[in-house]
Amino acid sequence: MSALIWIIYVAVIIIWIAGLWMMFQKADRPGWAAIIPIYNIYTMCKIAGRPGWWWVLWLIPIVNIVIGLIVAIDLAKSYARGTGFGVGLFFLPFIFAPIIGFGEDRYMGPAAA
């Protein structure tokens, strides 16, 4: 049973990364940024229209939850999705990032700008 769980886990991670990759490419950012730790957070902040230095705030406990939620909502709005989708993107990114990445959503520009 353990092998099956690992296979499912790896499949979910691969789908999540592929969704992020496509999401970044739709925003004219390099897709490979999805696999680079910290740089992917920086890229998400830039796509959402937030300052790039906000990745530092993700390192502070409690503050990272608030910043993560703000960036997720702005990221959803940047792809013409609503606040509810942004909350979903925050809590279940492995489901909602591929929806944006593989769906017909288009990047509309930074939501916070």
Order of alpha helices (4+ residues) and beta strands (2+ residues): alpha-alpha-alpha-alpha-alpha
